[in-house]
Amino acid sequence: MLISWIIAVVVCFASVMVLRPIAVNWGLVDSPSKRKRHFGNIPLIGGIAIYLATLSGVSFYLEHNQHINLILVSISLMVFIGALDDKYDLNAKLRLIAQILIASILTFGTDIHIHSLGNLFGGGDITTSPLSGLVTILALVAGINAFNMSDGIDGLAGMLSLIGLTASGVLLADEGLKVLVGALTASILVFLFFNLGLLTKKYKVFMGDAGSMMLGLIVSWLLITVSQSDSGSLKPANVLWFIAVPLIDMLTVMYRRLRKGKSPLVADREHLHHVFMDIGLNSKQALLFITVIGLIFMSIGFALEYYNFSERTSILLFTLSFLIYNKMLNQRHKLKQLLRRNS
């Protein structure tokens, strides 16, 4: 596994250095706008670099594995669609159709479906048959878009992905999937050095939709695997805690858009990172706060699993967290005024 990590690190670093000038020449860059408040045209090749590094790290280590191959095919297609979206700003409906088709490859190419939602109400397991395939596809598409929507400030989608991957790595029994998690984690860490300007801001890159959608697909699929496969070791309800921040944020934002009569797919500045920045934090402070929140949620998920709390308790606590978040979001302007008076 160490060899896989080393390969991933080297390939990711090399990919960023090689792809940056190519991206500038091709116009694969993110330009500042009212919604995007960065400086200069930033190359959108972080996700492609993460993909190439992960693919290299896994390919050099693993023997033929149908499950891994299906994951690699799926993320390859997702990166391709994401790169097209980064370059040409694809129609949201077209992007959604592509996500559904790619999610279907994993869903119907494996025997892993969301067959059970768990014992959510104390009356026994809630099963999804004969709609398990459809439920799995919807869950994957939700995860893809949750991570895609979270990619609004430097480092956020990467850090939230690392939280989900950490949980998956601890819970997975399949050694091949552990290698995949390791290579992907190493690749994301290298990307974060460039994205956060920890080496130098001269080589700053964004992951783009190619990266955020790929990470959403992988993290969601791995968490489905640990909760639904024969070797699964996680209660279905507890999965939510390991992607709680992007999931709650997405559901809240889409709900608020629908209440205003807007399309849930239209971008705005209502996400959690926007909220933190609106009340006076800079992007690095917002990243720190949101990452800590994600780690707290992850710890809750592990505690619920370790101490064998009922799934009904887990879903009630998660629903309560969702309601508290919505309440705080509604009060953000009052909080902003309070902070201004005290500053």
C-alpha positions as CSV (number, residue, x, y, z in Angstrom):
1,M,0.0,0.0,0.0
2,L,2.9,2.3,0.7
3,I,4.0,2.0,-2.9
4,S,0.6,3.0,-4.1
5,W,0.7,6.2,-1.9
6,I,4.1,7.1,-3.2
7,I,3.1,6.7,-6.8
8,A,-0.1,8.7,-6.2
9,V,1.9,11.6,-4.6
10,V,4.5,11.7,-7.4
11,V,1.9,11.5,-10.2
12,C,-0.4,14.1,-8.6
13,F,2.5,16.5,-8.2
14,A,3.7,16.0,-11.7
15,S,0.2,16.2,-13.2
16,V,-0.4,19.6,-11.6
17,M,2.9,21.0,-12.9
18,V,2.4,19.6,-16.4
19,L,-1.4,20.4,-16.8
20,R,-1.3,24.0,-15.5
21,P,0.1,25.6,-18.6
22,I,-2.0,23.3,-20.8
23,A,-5.1,24.4,-19.0
24,V,-4.3,28.0,-19.5
25,N,-3.7,27.5,-23.2
26,W,-7.0,25.6,-23.5
27,G,-9.0,28.1,-21.5
28,L,-9.7,25.5,-18.8
29,V,-9.6,28.2,-16.1
30,D,-12.0,29.7,-13.5
31,S,-12.4,33.4,-13.9
32,P,-13.6,35.8,-11.1
33,S,-17.3,36.8,-11.0
34,K,-19.9,38.1,-8.6
35,R,-20.2,34.5,-7.2
36,K,-16.5,33.6,-7.5
37,R,-14.4,36.1,-5.5
38,H,-10.9,34.9,-6.2
39,F,-8.1,36.8,-8.1
40,G,-7.0,35.9,-11.5
41,N,-7.7,32.9,-13.8
42,I,-7.1,29.7,-11.9
43,P,-6.5,26.4,-13.8
44,L,-9.3,23.9,-13.2
45,I,-7.0,20.8,-13.3
46,G,-6.9,19.7,-9.7
47,G,-9.6,17.1,-10.2
48,I,-7.9,15.7,-13.3
49,A,-4.6,15.5,-11.4
50,I,-6.2,13.7,-8.5
51,Y,-7.8,11.2,-10.9
52,L,-4.6,10.5,-12.8
53,A,-2.7,10.0,-9.5
54,T,-5.4,7.7,-8.1
55,L,-5.6,5.7,-11.3
56,S,-1.8,5.3,-11.3
57,G,-1.5,4.4,-7.7
58,V,-4.3,1.7,-7.9
59,S,-3.3,0.3,-11.3
60,F,0.3,-0.4,-10.3
61,Y,-0.7,-2.2,-7.1
62,L,-3.9,-4.2,-7.7
63,E,-4.5,-7.3,-9.8
64,H,-7.6,-7.7,-11.8
65,N,-10.6,-6.7,-9.6
66,Q,-14.0,-6.2,-11.2
67,H,-15.3,-4.0,-8.4
68,I,-12.3,-1.7,-8.6
69,N,-12.5,-1.7,-12.4
70,L,-16.1,-0.5,-12.4
71,I,-15.2,2.3,-9.9
72,L,-12.4,3.4,-12.2
73,V,-14.6,3.3,-15.3
74,S,-17.2,5.3,-13.5
75,I,-14.9,8.0,-12.2
76,S,-13.2,8.2,-15.6
77,L,-16.5,9.1,-17.1
78,M,-17.3,11.5,-14.3
79,V,-14.0,13.3,-14.7
80,F,-14.7,13.6,-18.4
81,I,-18.2,15.1,-17.9
82,G,-16.8,17.3,-15.2
83,A,-14.0,18.6,-17.4
84,L,-16.5,19.4,-20.2
85,D,-18.6,21.2,-17.6
86,D,-15.6,23.2,-16.4
87,K,-14.8,24.2,-20.0
88,Y,-18.2,24.7,-21.5
89,D,-20.6,25.1,-18.5
90,L,-23.0,22.3,-19.5
91,N,-26.7,22.6,-19.0
92,A,-27.7,21.4,-15.5
93,K,-30.2,18.9,-16.9
94,L,-27.6,17.4,-19.2
95,R,-25.2,17.1,-16.4
96,L,-27.8,15.4,-14.2
97,I,-28.6,12.9,-16.9
98,A,-24.9,12.1,-17.2
99,Q,-24.6,11.6,-13.4
100,I,-27.6,9.2,-13.5
101,L,-26.1,7.2,-16.3
102,I,-22.7,7.0,-14.6
103,A,-24.3,6.1,-11.2
104,S,-26.1,3.3,-13.0
105,I,-22.8,1.7,-14.1
106,L,-21.8,1.1,-10.5
107,T,-25.3,0.3,-9.3
108,F,-26.1,-2.4,-11.9
109,G,-22.5,-3.5,-12.5
110,T,-22.2,-4.7,-9.0
111,D,-24.4,-6.6,-6.5
112,I,-24.2,-3.7,-4.1
113,H,-27.6,-1.9,-3.8
114,I,-29.2,0.0,-1.0
115,H,-31.5,-2.9,0.0
116,S,-32.1,-1.6,3.5
117,L,-32.5,1.8,5.1
118,G,-32.3,0.3,8.5
119,N,-34.6,0.1,11.4
120,L,-35.4,3.8,11.4
121,F,-38.7,3.8,13.4
122,G,-38.3,0.8,15.7
123,G,-40.6,-1.5,13.7
124,G,-38.0,-3.4,11.8
125,D,-35.8,-2.8,8.8
126,I,-37.2,-0.7,6.0
127,T,-36.4,-2.4,2.7
128,T,-36.3,-0.9,-0.7
129,S,-37.0,-3.9,-2.9
130,P,-37.8,-3.9,-5.8
131,L,-36.7,-0.3,-6.1
132,S,-33.2,-0.8,-4.6
133,G,-31.5,0.1,-7.8
134,L,-33.3,3.3,-8.2
135,V,-32.7,4.3,-4.6
136,T,-29.0,3.6,-5.0
137,I,-28.8,5.8,-8.1
138,L,-30.6,8.6,-6.4
139,A,-28.3,8.3,-3.4
140,L,-25.2,8.5,-5.6
141,V,-26.5,11.5,-7.5
142,A,-27.3,13.2,-4.3
143,G,-23.8,12.6,-3.0
144,I,-22.2,13.8,-6.3
145,N,-24.1,17.1,-6.2
146,A,-23.6,17.6,-2.4
147,F,-19.8,17.5,-2.8
148,N,-20.0,19.5,-6.0
149,M,-22.0,22.3,-4.2
150,S,-19.5,22.3,-1.3
151,D,-16.7,23.3,-3.6
152,G,-17.0,27.0,-3.0
153,I,-13.9,28.0,-1.1
154,D,-10.3,26.7,-1.2
155,G,-9.8,23.3,0.3
156,L,-13.4,22.6,1.4
157,A,-14.5,19.8,-1.0
158,G,-11.1,18.2,-0.4
159,M,-11.3,18.3,3.4
160,L,-14.9,17.1,3.4
161,S,-13.9,14.2,1.1
162,L,-11.0,13.3,3.4
163,I,-13.5,13.0,6.3
164,G,-15.7,10.6,4.3
165,L,-12.6,8.6,3.1
166,T,-11.3,8.3,6.6
167,A,-14.5,6.8,7.8
168,S,-14.6,4.5,4.8
169,G,-11.0,3.4,5.3
170,V,-11.6,2.5,8.9
171,L,-14.8,0.5,8.1
172,L,-13.9,-1.2,4.8
173,A,-12.9,-4.9,4.9
174,D,-11.9,-5.2,1.2
175,E,-8.1,-4.7,0.9
176,G,-8.5,-3.5,-2.7
177,L,-10.8,-0.8,-1.7
178,K,-8.5,0.2,1.1
179,V,-5.7,0.7,-1.5
180,L,-8.1,2.9,-3.5
181,V,-8.9,5.0,-0.5
182,G,-5.1,5.3,0.3
183,A,-4.2,6.4,-3.2
184,L,-7.1,8.9,-3.4
185,T,-6.3,10.3,0.1
186,A,-2.6,10.8,-0.9
187,S,-3.7,12.5,-4.1
188,I,-6.1,14.9,-2.4
189,L,-3.4,15.9,0.1
190,V,-1.0,16.9,-2.7
191,F,-3.8,18.8,-4.4
192,L,-4.5,20.7,-1.1
193,F,-0.9,21.9,-1.0
194,F,-1.4,23.6,-4.4
195,N,-5.0,24.7,-3.8
196,L,-4.3,26.3,-0.4
197,G,-1.1,27.8,-1.6
198,L,0.9,26.0,1.1
199,L,3.9,25.7,-1.3
200,T,3.4,28.8,-3.3
201,K,0.4,30.7,-4.6
202,K,2.1,30.8,-8.0
203,Y,0.9,27.3,-8.7
204,K,-2.6,27.6,-7.3
205,V,-5.2,25.3,-8.9
206,F,-8.9,24.4,-8.4
207,M,-10.3,20.9,-8.6
208,G,-13.2,22.0,-10.7
209,D,-16.4,20.1,-11.3
210,A,-14.3,17.2,-12.6
211,G,-12.8,16.8,-9.1
212,S,-15.8,17.6,-6.9
213,M,-18.2,15.3,-8.7
214,M,-15.6,12.5,-8.9
215,L,-15.0,12.7,-5.1
216,G,-18.8,12.8,-4.4
217,L,-19.2,9.7,-6.4
218,I,-16.4,7.7,-4.8
219,V,-17.1,8.8,-1.2
220,S,-20.8,8.0,-1.6
221,W,-20.2,4.7,-3.2
222,L,-17.7,3.6,-0.5
223,L,-20.1,4.5,2.3
224,I,-22.9,2.6,0.5
225,T,-20.5,-0.4,0.2
226,V,-19.7,-0.4,4.0
227,S,-23.4,-0.2,4.9
228,Q,-24.9,-2.6,2.3
229,S,-22.4,-5.2,1.1
230,D,-22.0,-8.7,2.7
231,S,-18.9,-7.5,4.5
232,G,-20.5,-4.2,5.5
233,S,-19.9,-3.0,9.1
234,L,-22.0,0.2,9.3
235,K,-25.7,0.8,10.0
236,P,-27.3,2.5,7.1
237,A,-28.6,5.5,9.1
238,N,-25.1,6.2,10.4
239,V,-23.8,6.7,6.9
240,L,-25.3,10.2,6.9
241,W,-23.0,11.4,9.6
242,F,-19.9,10.9,7.5
243,I,-21.2,13.2,4.7
244,A,-23.3,15.3,7.0
245,V,-21.9,18.8,6.2
246,P,-22.3,18.6,2.3
247,L,-25.6,16.7,2.6
248,I,-27.3,19.0,5.1
249,D,-26.0,22.0,3.2
250,M,-27.3,20.8,-0.1
251,L,-30.7,19.9,1.3
252,T,-31.0,23.2,3.0
253,V,-30.0,25.3,0.0
254,M,-32.3,23.4,-2.4
255,Y,-35.2,23.7,0.0
256,R,-34.6,27.5,0.4
257,R,-34.4,27.9,-3.4
258,L,-37.7,26.0,-3.9
259,R,-39.4,28.2,-1.3
260,K,-38.3,31.2,-3.3
261,G,-39.7,29.7,-6.5
262,K,-36.2,29.2,-8.0
263,S,-34.7,26.1,-9.6
264,P,-32.9,23.9,-7.0
265,L,-30.0,23.6,-9.5
266,V,-29.4,27.4,-9.9
267,A,-26.2,28.5,-8.1
268,D,-26.4,31.2,-5.5
269,R,-24.5,32.4,-2.3
270,E,-26.6,30.5,0.3
271,H,-24.1,27.7,1.1
272,L,-22.5,27.2,4.5
273,H,-19.2,28.6,3.4
274,H,-21.0,31.8,2.1
275,V,-22.8,32.1,5.5
276,F,-19.5,32.0,7.4
277,M,-17.9,34.6,5.1
278,D,-21.0,36.8,5.2
279,I,-20.6,37.1,9.0
280,G,-17.0,38.2,8.6
281,L,-14.8,35.2,8.4
282,N,-12.2,34.9,5.7
283,S,-12.0,31.7,3.5
284,K,-9.3,30.0,5.6
285,Q,-11.3,30.6,8.8
286,A,-14.5,29.4,7.2
287,L,-12.6,26.2,6.0
288,L,-11.3,25.6,9.5
289,F,-14.7,26.0,11.1
290,I,-16.5,23.8,8.6
291,T,-13.9,21.1,8.8
292,V,-14.2,21.0,12.5
293,I,-18.0,20.7,12.2
294,G,-17.4,17.8,9.7
295,L,-15.1,16.1,12.2
296,I,-17.6,16.5,15.0
297,F,-20.3,14.9,12.8
298,M,-17.9,12.1,11.9
299,S,-17.2,11.5,15.6
300,I,-20.9,11.3,16.3
301,G,-21.3,8.7,13.6
302,F,-18.5,6.6,15.0
303,A,-19.9,6.9,18.6
304,L,-23.4,5.9,17.5
305,E,-22.0,2.9,15.7
306,Y,-19.5,1.9,18.4
307,Y,-22.0,2.1,21.3
308,N,-24.7,0.5,19.2
309,F,-27.3,3.2,19.4
310,S,-30.5,2.5,17.6
311,E,-30.9,3.8,14.1
312,R,-34.0,5.6,15.2
313,T,-31.8,7.6,17.6
314,S,-29.3,8.3,14.8
315,I,-31.9,9.6,12.3
316,L,-33.6,11.7,15.0
317,L,-30.3,13.3,15.9
318,F,-29.5,13.9,12.3
319,T,-32.9,15.5,11.7
320,L,-32.4,17.7,14.7
321,S,-29.0,18.8,13.3
322,F,-30.7,19.7,10.0
323,L,-33.4,21.7,11.8
324,I,-30.8,23.6,13.9
325,Y,-28.8,24.4,10.9
326,N,-31.9,25.8,9.1
327,K,-32.7,27.9,12.2
328,M,-29.2,29.3,12.4
329,L,-29.2,30.1,8.7
330,N,-32.4,32.1,9.2
331,Q,-30.7,34.1,12.0
332,R,-27.4,34.8,10.2
333,H,-28.1,38.4,9.6
334,K,-28.8,39.0,13.3
335,L,-25.5,37.2,14.1
336,K,-23.7,39.4,11.6
337,Q,-25.1,42.5,13.3
338,L,-24.1,41.2,16.7
339,L,-20.6,40.5,15.7
340,R,-20.3,44.0,14.1
341,R,-21.4,45.6,17.3
342,N,-18.9,43.6,19.4
343,S,-16.0,44.2,17.0
